[in-house]
Amino acid sequence: MMHPMRCFLVALLVWLAGMATFSGAAQNSPAAGFGNGLGPVAPVPVASSLGTPGGSALLGGYMENSTYKLRAGDVVSFQIREDLEWNPGDVPKILIVSDSGELDVPYLGRTQVVDKTCPQLADELKAALEKDYYNKATVVLSLNLANRVAGRIYIEGYVRSPGPQDLQLNENLKAGQAILRAGGFADFADKSGVEVVRSPSGTNTEKLTIPLDMKKILEQGQTEKDIVLQPGDYIIVPEKWLNIH
């Protein structure tokens, strides 16, 4: 049997060795400011973003709050300045325009905001808040992120990848380009019989059907006969009928 003093010395040596290993590992760990013992490691910044269907663009001076009309997917900041009097730490609330075109505004609930500018909407919210909740309400409303997707067009029929396509803000997408995005014509497509069906707008109460000869537009270079698409347009590519005698 080992002498008690010898047992104590062995245990002490094991403990000291363990402490030395732990100290060396701590000095080389990222938590101690080093990475793999090669030198200081800079803190990794944490980036945050606000996502919307189809993607958004930071407001970098190319849009004016006074003229830009809100659309679904836009992100705005909302604050009532008088709230700072009793809560100095109050920060602007981030609100997203829903697909139905509404904002969930504090106190007021869901409010229709599409096609309104920020100043116009701020005036309306101010009036509503002062009617039922505030003696005076200074509404600060600004656009943070603009939804880059203006709408969708749809391709049906004999193309390789039929379905919806996003129409970007300020994009002049033509029917021929949309067909190429869809992978081009499928077998047995009637290139000369393509139609664009447009929904009613303004005083027009009937759908508009626009025939397009894509054989001339895409294969013969007569691009002036193509049209710029609008949100909600349907491109229909029919089947080519073969006359077999």
Secondary structure, DSSP 8 states (H G I E B T S, - for coil): ---HHHHHHHHHHHHHHHHHHHHHHHHTSGGGTBSTTSSB------------TT-EEE--SSS-TTT----TT-EEEEEETTHHHH-TT---EEEE--TTSEEEETTTEEEE-TT--HHHHHHHHHHHHHHHT-SS--EEEEEEEEE-EEEEEEEEESBSS-EEEEEETT---BHHHHHHHTTSB-TTB-GGGEEEEE---TT--S-EEEEE-HIIIIIS--GGG--B--TT-EEEE-B------
